[in-house]
């Protein structure tokens, strides 16, 4: 009986550790994908501060919080009218993402 309890405890502990470290493993991938997507869609230069991923607060989804998002014009519009203009600034923003989409590359 003790052996079964130890095995179940080990499985639960391993699952908890896997859930806790998943955001650490996904953070860089998320940062790269988010920056590429936003830069392409806005046709602007985009930068941001810290990225925080949390899986525990909204399991089975991932909550992504990005701070200090700044988008500036890159002059892609006619006659460079937006070059250097601030198009967007926000202190922080968050989104809830599907874990399967994030892992699957969608």
Backbone as JSON Lines, residues from 0, in Angstrom:
{"i":0,"aa":"X","n":[0.82,-1.2,0.0],"ca":[0.0,0.0,0.0],"c":[0.87,1.26,0.0]}
{"i":1,"aa":"X","n":[1.94,1.25,0.82],"ca":[2.84,2.4,0.86],"c":[3.5,2.64,-0.5]}
{"i":2,"aa":"X","n":[3.82,1.53,-1.16],"ca":[4.48,1.65,-2.47],"c":[3.56,2.32,-3.49]}
{"i":3,"aa":"X","n":[2.29,1.99,-3.47],"ca":[1.32,2.6,-4.39],"c":[1.19,4.1,-4.11]}
{"i":4,"aa":"X","n":[1.13,4.45,-2.85],"ca":[1.03,5.86,-2.47],"c":[2.27,6.62,-2.91]}
{"i":5,"aa":"X","n":[3.44,6.01,-2.75],"ca":[4.68,6.66,-3.18],"c":[4.73,6.85,-4.69]}
{"i":6,"aa":"X","n":[4.28,5.87,-5.44],"ca":[4.26,5.96,-6.9],"c":[3.3,7.06,-7.35]}
{"i":7,"aa":"X","n":[2.11,7.08,-6.77],"ca":[1.12,8.12,-7.12],"c":[1.64,9.5,-6.74]}
{"i":8,"aa":"X","n":[2.26,9.61,-5.58],"ca":[2.84,10.89,-5.15],"c":[3.92,11.35,-6.1]}
{"i":9,"aa":"X","n":[4.75,10.42,-6.54],"ca":[5.81,10.73,-7.5],"c":[5.26,11.22,-8.83]}
{"i":10,"aa":"X","n":[4.21,10.59,-9.3],"ca":[3.58,10.99,-10.56],"c":[2.97,12.38,-10.43]}
{"i":11,"aa":"X","n":[2.27,12.63,-9.34],"ca":[1.67,13.95,-9.11],"c":[2.75,15.02,-8.99]}
{"i":12,"aa":"X","n":[3.82,14.73,-8.29],"ca":[4.91,15.7,-8.14],"c":[5.57,15.99,-9.49]}
{"i":13,"aa":"X","n":[5.79,14.96,-10.29],"ca":[6.4,15.15,-11.61],"c":[5.5,15.99,-12.51]}
{"i":14,"aa":"X","n":[4.19,15.75,-12.46],"ca":[3.26,16.54,-13.26],"c":[3.24,18.0,-12.8]}
{"i":15,"aa":"X","n":[3.28,18.22,-11.51],"ca":[3.29,19.59,-10.98],"c":[4.57,20.33,-11.39]}
{"i":16,"aa":"X","n":[5.69,19.64,-11.35],"ca":[6.96,20.26,-11.76],"c":[6.93,20.57,-13.25]}
{"i":17,"aa":"X","n":[6.41,19.66,-14.05],"ca":[6.33,19.89,-15.5],"c":[5.45,21.1,-15.81]}
{"i":18,"aa":"X","n":[4.33,21.21,-15.12],"ca":[3.43,22.35,-15.33],"c":[4.09,23.65,-14.9]}
{"i":19,"aa":"X","n":[4.85,23.6,-13.83],"ca":[5.5,24.81,-13.31],"c":[6.63,25.29,-14.21]}
{"i":20,"aa":"X","n":[7.39,24.4,-14.84],"ca":[8.54,24.84,-15.65],"c":[8.2,25.06,-17.12]}
{"i":21,"aa":"X","n":[7.04,24.63,-17.57],"ca":[6.66,24.82,-18.97],"c":[6.74,26.28,-19.4]}
{"i":22,"aa":"X","n":[6.22,27.25,-18.62],"ca":[6.34,28.65,-19.05],"c":[7.79,29.1,-19.22]}
{"i":23,"aa":"X","n":[8.68,28.6,-18.4],"ca":[10.09,28.97,-18.54],"c":[10.66,28.48,-19.87]}
{"i":24,"aa":"X","n":[10.25,27.31,-20.3],"ca":[10.74,26.74,-21.54],"c":[10.12,27.42,-22.76]}
{"i":25,"aa":"X","n":[8.89,27.9,-22.64],"ca":[8.17,28.49,-23.76],"c":[8.39,30.0,-23.91]}
{"i":26,"aa":"X","n":[8.93,30.67,-22.91],"ca":[9.01,32.12,-22.91],"c":[9.75,32.68,-24.13]}
{"i":27,"aa":"X","n":[10.91,32.18,-24.44],"ca":[11.7,32.7,-25.56],"c":[10.98,32.48,-26.88]}
{"i":28,"aa":"X","n":[10.41,31.3,-27.05],"ca":[9.65,31.0,-28.26],"c":[8.48,31.96,-28.41]}
{"i":29,"aa":"X","n":[7.77,32.21,-27.31],"ca":[6.64,33.11,-27.35],"c":[7.08,34.54,-27.68]}
{"i":30,"aa":"X","n":[8.17,34.99,-27.06],"ca":[8.68,36.34,-27.32],"c":[9.0,36.52,-28.8]}
{"i":31,"aa":"X","n":[9.69,35.56,-29.38],"ca":[10.08,35.65,-30.79],"c":[8.86,35.67,-31.7]}
{"i":32,"aa":"X","n":[7.92,34.76,-31.47],"ca":[6.72,34.68,-32.31],"c":[5.87,35.94,-32.18]}
{"i":33,"aa":"X","n":[5.72,36.43,-30.96],"ca":[4.91,37.63,-30.74],"c":[5.52,38.84,-31.43]}
{"i":34,"aa":"X","n":[6.82,39.01,-31.31],"ca":[7.51,40.14,-31.93],"c":[7.42,40.08,-33.45]}
{"i":35,"aa":"X","n":[7.64,38.91,-34.03],"ca":[7.54,38.75,-35.48],"c":[6.12,39.04,-35.98]}
{"i":36,"aa":"X","n":[5.13,38.49,-35.3],"ca":[3.74,38.66,-35.72],"c":[3.31,40.12,-35.64]}
{"i":37,"aa":"X","n":[3.57,40.77,-34.52],"ca":[3.13,42.15,-34.34],"c":[3.87,43.08,-35.31]}
{"i":38,"aa":"X","n":[5.15,42.88,-35.49],"ca":[5.91,43.71,-36.43],"c":[5.38,43.57,-37.85]}
{"i":39,"aa":"X","n":[5.06,42.35,-38.24],"ca":[4.55,42.1,-39.58],"c":[3.15,42.69,-39.77]}
{"i":40,"aa":"X","n":[2.28,42.47,-38.79],"ca":[0.9,42.94,-38.92],"c":[0.77,44.45,-38.85]}
{"i":41,"aa":"X","n":[1.58,45.09,-38.01],"ca":[1.51,46.55,-37.87],"c":[2.4,47.27,-38.86]}
{"i":42,"aa":"X","n":[3.3,46.56,-39.51],"ca":[4.29,47.17,-40.39],"c":[4.99,48.31,-39.64]}
{"i":43,"aa":"X","n":[5.48,47.97,-38.44],"ca":[6.1,48.96,-37.55],"c":[7.22,48.29,-36.78]}
{"i":44,"aa":"X","n":[8.05,49.12,-36.15],"ca":[9.09,48.62,-35.26],"c":[8.48,48.46,-33.87]}
{"i":45,"aa":"X","n":[8.56,47.25,-33.32],"ca":[7.91,46.95,-32.05],"c":[8.96,46.49,-31.04]}
{"i":46,"aa":"X","n":[8.82,46.97,-29.81],"ca":[9.67,46.48,-28.73],"c":[8.81,46.33,-27.48]}
{"i":47,"aa":"X","n":[9.28,45.52,-26.57],"ca":[8.55,45.34,-25.32],"c":[9.51,44.97,-24.22]}
{"i":48,"aa":"X","n":[9.04,45.12,-22.99],"ca":[9.85,44.82,-21.81],"c":[9.75,43.36,-21.45]}
{"i":49,"aa":"X","n":[9.34,43.1,-20.24],"ca":[9.3,41.74,-19.71],"c":[8.09,40.97,-20.24]}
{"i":50,"aa":"X","n":[8.31,39.68,-20.44],"ca":[7.23,38.76,-20.82],"c":[7.07,37.78,-19.67]}
{"i":51,"aa":"X","n":[5.84,37.62,-19.22],"ca":[5.56,36.7,-18.12],"c":[4.52,35.7,-18.59]}
{"i":52,"aa":"X","n":[4.82,34.42,-18.5],"ca":[3.88,33.37,-18.86],"c":[3.47,32.62,-17.6]}
{"i":53,"aa":"X","n":[2.18,32.35,-17.5],"ca":[1.69,31.62,-16.34],"c":[0.75,30.53,-16.81]}
{"i":54,"aa":"X","n":[0.98,29.34,-16.32],"ca":[0.12,28.22,-16.69],"c":[-0.8,27.85,-15.54]}
{"i":55,"aa":"X","n":[-0.38,28.13,-14.33],"ca":[-1.14,27.69,-13.16],"c":[-2.4,28.51,-12.94]}
{"i":56,"aa":"X","n":[-2.4,29.78,-13.29],"ca":[-3.55,30.63,-12.99],"c":[-4.76,30.35,-13.89]}
{"i":57,"aa":"X","n":[-4.53,29.77,-15.07],"ca":[-5.66,29.55,-15.99],"c":[-5.55,28.21,-16.7]}
{"i":58,"aa":"X","n":[-5.04,27.2,-16.02],"ca":[-4.85,25.88,-16.62],"c":[-6.15,25.39,-17.22]}
{"i":59,"aa":"X","n":[-6.18,24.85,-18.41],"ca":[-5.14,24.39,-19.31],"c":[-4.68,25.46,-20.3]}
{"i":60,"aa":"X","n":[-5.0,26.69,-20.06],"ca":[-4.56,27.77,-20.94],"c":[-3.3,28.42,-20.36]}
{"i":61,"aa":"X","n":[-2.62,29.2,-21.19],"ca":[-1.44,29.94,-20.77],"c":[-1.8,31.42,-20.79]}
{"i":62,"aa":"X","n":[-1.5,32.11,-19.71],"ca":[-1.71,33.55,-19.66],"c":[-0.36,34.22,-19.94]}
{"i":63,"aa":"X","n":[-0.35,35.07,-20.95],"ca":[0.87,35.79,-21.31],"c":[0.66,37.26,-20.98]}
{"i":64,"aa":"X","n":[1.58,37.83,-20.22],"ca":[1.54,39.26,-19.88],"c":[2.82,39.9,-20.4]}
{"i":65,"aa":"X","n":[2.65,40.96,-21.18],"ca":[3.79,41.68,-21.77],"c":[3.74,43.11,-21.26]}
{"i":66,"aa":"X","n":[4.88,43.61,-20.8],"ca":[4.93,44.98,-20.27],"c":[5.69,45.9,-21.23]}
{"i":67,"aa":"X","n":[5.37,47.18,-21.12],"ca":[6.05,48.24,-21.87],"c":[6.1,47.97,-23.37]}
{"i":68,"aa":"X","n":[4.95,47.82,-23.98],"ca":[4.87,47.57,-25.42],"c":[4.92,48.92,-26.14]}
{"i":69,"aa":"X","n":[5.84,49.05,-27.1],"ca":[5.97,50.28,-27.87],"c":[6.05,49.92,-29.35]}
{"i":70,"aa":"X","n":[5.21,50.55,-30.17],"ca":[5.26,50.38,-31.62],"c":[5.49,51.75,-32.23]}
{"i":71,"aa":"X","n":[6.55,51.87,-33.03],"ca":[6.85,53.13,-33.7],"c":[6.84,52.91,-35.2]}
{"i":72,"aa":"X","n":[6.47,53.95,-35.91],"ca":[6.41,53.88,-37.36],"c":[7.79,53.65,-37.96]}
{"i":73,"aa":"X","n":[7.83,52.82,-39.0],"ca":[9.11,52.54,-39.64],"c":[9.23,53.21,-41.01]}
{"i":74,"aa":"X","n":[8.29,54.08,-41.34],"ca":[8.35,54.8,-42.6],"c":[7.85,54.02,-43.78]}
{"i":75,"aa":"X","n":[7.12,52.93,-43.54],"ca":[6.64,52.1,-44.65],"c":[5.48,52.76,-45.39]}
{"i":76,"aa":"X","n":[4.82,53.71,-44.75],"ca":[3.74,54.41,-45.44],"c":[4.31,55.37,-46.46]}
{"i":77,"aa":"X","n":[3.45,55.87,-47.32],"ca":[3.9,56.8,-48.37],"c":[4.66,57.98,-47.77]}
{"i":78,"aa":"X","n":[5.71,58.34,-48.4],"ca":[6.55,59.5,-48.07],"c":[7.03,59.53,-46.62]}
{"i":79,"aa":"X","n":[7.18,58.35,-46.01],"ca":[7.74,58.25,-44.65],"c":[7.02,59.11,-43.62]}
{"i":80,"aa":"X","n":[5.71,59.29,-43.76],"ca":[5.01,60.19,-42.85],"c":[4.94,59.68,-41.42]}
{"i":81,"aa":"X","n":[5.12,58.39,-41.22],"ca":[5.02,57.87,-39.85],"c":[6.37,57.47,-39.27]}
{"i":82,"aa":"X","n":[7.46,57.78,-39.91],"ca":[8.79,57.35,-39.43],"c":[9.06,57.94,-38.05]}
{"i":83,"aa":"X","n":[9.25,57.07,-37.08],"ca":[9.58,57.48,-35.72],"c":[8.39,57.87,-34.87]}
{"i":84,"aa":"X","n":[7.2,57.96,-35.43],"ca":[6.01,58.3,-34.65],"c":[5.62,57.12,-33.76]}
{"i":85,"aa":"X","n":[5.18,57.43,-32.55],"ca":[4.7,56.38,-31.65],"c":[3.28,56.02,-32.06]}
{"i":86,"aa":"X","n":[3.11,54.79,-32.49],"ca":[1.8,54.31,-32.92],"c":[1.04,53.66,-31.77]}
{"i":87,"aa":"X","n":[1.79,53.09,-30.82],"ca":[1.17,52.4,-29.69],"c":[2.13,52.41,-28.52]}
{"i":88,"aa":"X","n":[1.59,52.69,-27.35],"ca":[2.34,52.48,-26.1],"c":[1.35,51.99,-25.07]}
{"i":89,"aa":"X","n":[1.71,50.94,-24.39],"ca":[0.88,50.45,-23.29],"c":[1.79,49.93,-22.19]}
{"i":90,"aa":"X","n":[1.41,50.21,-20.95],"ca":[2.2,49.78,-19.8],"c":[2.28,48.28,-19.69]}
{"i":91,"aa":"X","n":[1.15,47.6,-19.88],"ca":[1.15,46.14,-19.93],"c":[-0.15,45.66,-20.55]}
{"i":92,"aa":"X","n":[-0.09,44.48,-21.09],"ca":[-1.25,43.87,-21.71],"c":[-1.14,42.37,-21.5]}
{"i":93,"aa":"X","n":[-2.27,41.68,-21.5],"ca":[-2.22,40.23,-21.3],"c":[-3.19,39.54,-22.25]}
{"i":94,"aa":"X","n":[-2.92,38.27,-22.49],"ca":[-3.77,37.45,-23.35],"c":[-3.78,36.03,-22.8]}
{"i":95,"aa":"X","n":[-4.87,35.35,-23.06],"ca":[-5.0,33.95,-22.66],"c":[-4.88,33.1,-23.92]}
{"i":96,"aa":"X","n":[-3.95,32.17,-23.92],"ca":[-3.65,31.36,-25.11],"c":[-3.87,29.89,-24.83]}
{"i":97,"aa":"X","n":[-4.19,29.17,-25.87],"ca":[-4.32,27.72,-25.76],"c":[-2.94,27.09,-25.69]}
{"i":98,"aa":"X","n":[-2.72,26.23,-24.75],"ca":[-1.43,25.57,-24.59],"c":[-1.09,24.73,-25.81]}
{"i":99,"aa":"X","n":[-2.09,24.06,-26.4],"ca":[-1.83,23.23,-27.59],"c":[-1.42,24.09,-28.78]}
{"i":100,"aa":"X","n":[-2.0,25.28,-28.94],"ca":[-1.6,26.17,-30.03],"c":[-0.18,26.67,-29.83]}
{"i":101,"aa":"X","n":[0.16,26.99,-28.61],"ca":[1.5,27.5,-28.32],"c":[2.55,26.43,-28.56]}
{"i":102,"aa":"X","n":[2.27,25.21,-28.13],"ca":[3.22,24.11,-28.34],"c":[3.26,23.65,-29.79]}
{"i":103,"aa":"X","n":[2.12,23.73,-30.46],"ca":[2.03,23.26,-31.84],"c":[2.54,24.24,-32.86]}
{"i":104,"aa":"X","n":[2.81,25.48,-32.47],"ca":[3.38,26.45,-33.4],"c":[2.35,27.24,-34.17]}
{"i":105,"aa":"X","n":[1.08,27.16,-33.8],"ca":[0.04,27.92,-34.52],"c":[0.05,29.37,-34.12]}
